[in-house]
Amino acid sequence: IWRLTGGKVHATDATNASRTLVYNIEKNEWDDELLAILGIPARMLPQVKDCADDYGITEKSLFGAEIR
């Protein structure tokens, strides 16, 4: 999403976030305890959105048009 939107949107969905093993699927948020243990700053992680949420539009230069 970051690259497709030219750095305008830093987001993912919960299914993708859960694959990192540092996303707490019960609380639906990044797991601060695991992030601390692994030394991962929470600020560098993408915002977790609903699968059907708005993820922005692509850069026009990628496909010749902006695509949602």
VEXDREN-2710 file (C-alpha; in Angstrom, 1 decimal):
% VEXDREN-2710
k/r/px/py/pz
1/ILE/0.0/0.0/0.0
2/TRP/2.9/2.4/0.9
3/ARG/4.5/2.0/-2.5
4/LEU/1.3/1.9/-4.5
5/THR/0.1/5.2/-2.9
6/GLY/3.5/6.9/-3.2
7/GLY/3.9/6.9/0.5
8/LYS/0.6/8.5/1.3
9/VAL/-0.9/5.5/3.1
10/HIS/0.9/3.2/5.5
11/ALA/-1.8/0.6/6.3
12/THR/-2.7/-3.1/6.2
13/ASP/-5.6/-5.3/7.3
14/ALA/-5.8/-7.5/10.3
15/THR/-5.3/-10.7/8.3
16/ASN/-2.0/-9.5/7.0
17/ALA/-0.9/-7.9/10.3
18/SER/-1.6/-11.2/12.1
19/ARG/1.0/-13.0/9.9
20/THR/3.7/-10.9/11.5
21/LEU/3.1/-12.7/14.9
22/VAL/3.3/-9.3/16.7
23/TYR/-0.4/-8.5/16.2
24/ASN/-2.8/-9.4/18.9
25/ILE/-5.9/-10.8/17.2
26/GLU/-7.9/-10.8/20.4
27/LYS/-7.4/-7.1/21.2
28/ASN/-7.2/-6.2/17.5
29/GLU/-4.0/-4.1/17.9
30/TRP/-0.2/-4.4/17.7
31/ASP/1.1/-6.3/20.8
32/ASP/3.2/-3.8/22.8
33/GLU/4.8/-6.5/24.9
34/LEU/6.0/-8.4/21.9
35/LEU/7.1/-5.3/20.2
36/ALA/9.2/-4.3/23.3
37/ILE/10.7/-7.8/23.5
38/LEU/11.7/-7.7/19.9
39/GLY/12.8/-4.1/19.9
40/ILE/10.3/-3.0/17.2
41/PRO/9.1/0.6/17.5
42/ALA/5.3/0.6/17.2
43/ARG/5.5/3.9/15.2
44/MET/7.1/2.1/12.3
45/LEU/4.2/-0.3/11.9
46/PRO/1.3/0.3/9.5
47/GLN/-2.2/1.3/10.7
48/VAL/-4.4/-1.7/10.8
49/LYS/-7.7/-1.2/8.9
50/ASP/-10.8/-3.2/8.2
51/CYS/-10.5/-5.3/5.0
52/ALA/-13.2/-3.3/3.3
53/ASP/-11.8/0.1/4.4
54/ASP/-10.5/2.8/2.1
55/TYR/-6.8/2.3/1.3
56/GLY/-6.3/5.3/-0.8
57/ILE/-5.5/5.6/-4.5
58/THR/-2.5/4.5/-6.6
59/GLU/-0.1/6.9/-8.0
60/LYS/-1.2/7.8/-11.5
61/SER/2.4/7.1/-12.8
62/LEU/2.1/3.4/-12.0
63/PHE/-0.9/2.5/-14.2
64/GLY/-1.7/5.6/-16.2
65/ALA/-4.6/6.4/-13.9
66/GLU/-5.4/6.7/-10.3
67/ILE/-7.1/3.5/-9.0
68/ARG/-8.9/3.0/-5.7
END
